[in-house]
């Protein structure tokens, strides 16, 4: 069930992003709502995995793949639409490839991205990568950036609403990118042992 939610979330994310290239007020409001649903489904798949006792290494990999696809597709679309600079999408893509490459090597040796058999062994590394504070702050900022950038670009939105929404969305985007990079550093440092 959790893996099905991950798959549906990924497909909904792809559909939502593709609809951003057909700007209309109704379409963008729908994309805003769909973005919130995609974000909620990310929390739902993990909840279901734990609640239904379906947690597995494969499920964790499917969840991470879904996260990467959704995240990278949103950033690339935002670059294509001129909403964010190119370096943001490139940073997220390169960081994702490098970190997931190291995690896949660790996975072969029995390590996971999070949990008791985590790749991160040091207390600081665990805090930066896996703590509730770090994961939640990153997720909330990324989610707010996605939703607010869509809402802020909705055709017909008055500048009284548009400017503050876009400003908050942009700040959230930069905070999310900061956490994206910082959370990847311990994986690079502690992943050296696999080379």
N, C-alpha and C positions, 0 to 999 in steps of 0.2 A: 504494500500500500504506500509506504513512504517513498519507495523508488518511483512509483507511478506519479506521485505528487511532484517529485523532482523533474520527471520527464514533462509533465503537463506545464509546470512552471517555466521550463526552458522554452517550450513551444509557444506559450503565451507571451513570453518576453520577446521572442523573435517576431511574432505577429504584431505586437504592440509597436516595436521599433519600426517595422516596415510601414506601419500606418502613419508614422510621423511625417512621411514624405508626401502626404496628401493633406496639406493644412486647411483646416476649417475649424470653426469653434466647436462644433459637435464632435468632430474626430479627435481633437486635442483634449477635450474634456473626457471622452472615452478612454484615450491613451493615459491620461492622468489617473483615472480610476483603475484601469488595467495595470498600471505600474504599481499602484498600492497593493493590488491583488497579488502580483508577482512577488512583491516584497513579503507579504503575509504568508504566501505559500512557502517561502524559504524557511520561515520559522515553523510552519506546519509540518514539513517533511521530517525535521529533526524531532519534533514533539511526537509524531506518530511512530517513528522508529523506536523511541524510548518507551512510549506507552504500550505499543503492541509487541514489544520485545523483539523488534526486527533489526536492531543495530548490528551492523556487520562492517567488515573492512570494505567489501564491495559497495555497500550502501554509502559509506563515507566517500569513496571515490566518485560514485555517481553524483552525490551532493556537491562535491567540489567541482566536478566537471560542469554541472548545471550552473553553479555560481560563476565560474569563469566565463562560460558562454554568455550568460545574461549580462554580466558586468562589462565584458569587452564589447559586446554588440551595442549596448547603450552608449559607451564612450565613443566608439567609432562613428555611430550615427550622429552623436552630438558634434563631433568634429566635422562630419560631412555637411551638417546643417549650419555650421559656423557658430555654434553656441559655446564651444570650448576650444582652446588651442590644441594643436596636434600633439604637443609633447605630453599632454595628459594621457591620451589614448596609448601612445608609444610606451610611456612609463608603466602603465597598467599591463599592457601586453607583454613587455619584456620581463617585468617582475613576475608575472604569472607563469611564463614559460620556464624561467630559471628556478623559481621556488618549486613548481610542480615537478620539474625534472629531478631536483634533489629529493623531493618527497617520494617520487617513484622509486628511486634507488634505495631509499630508506625503507619503503614499503616491502621491497623484495627481501629485506633482512628482518622483517617483523615489526618495524616501527610504523606508527600511525601519525597523522597530522596533529591529533589532539588525544587527550586521555592518558591512561596510565602507561601506555607503551609509546608515548610521544617521542618524536625526534628530538625535541628540546629537553635537555637534561638540567641546565642551570636554572636557578630560581628567577633570575632577571629575564632570561630568554623565555621561560614559561609565562612570566607576567606579560611581556611584550606581545607574545604570539597568541597565547591561549587564555589569558585571564578574561573574566567576564567584562571587566572595564574596557580592555583593549578591543575585544571582539564586538562588544555592544556599541562602543563609540564609533568604531569603523563602520559597522553595519548601519547605524542610525544616520550618520553623516552621508554615507553613500546613498541610502534610501531617500533621504531628504533632498539630496542633490538631484537625483533622477526625477523624483516627483515634482519638485519645485521648478526645475529647468523646463520640464514639459508644460506645467501650468503657466509659468511666466511667459512662455512663447505662444500661448493660446491666442489666436486671432480674435480681435475685438475686445481684448482686455484693456481697460483704461490704464493710463500711465500711473495713476494714483496707486493701483494695485500691482501693475507689472513691474515697476522699478524695484520696490521693496522685495517682491517675491524673487525676482532674478538676482538681486544682491544677496539675499539669504541663501538661495540655491548655489550661487557661485562660491560663497564662503564655505558652504558645506562641501562643495566639490574639492576645494583646496585642502580642507581638513581631511577629507577622505583619502586624497592622494598622499598626504603626509603619512597617515596611518598605513596606507598600502605599502609604502616604501619602508617605513620603520619596522613594520611587522615582518618584512621579508629579510631584514638584516640578520636576526638570530638564526634563521634557517640557513643562510649562506655561511655564517661563522661555524655553526655546529654541524653543518653538512659537509665540512671539509674532510671529515674522517672517512667518507665514502669514496674519495678519489685516491 
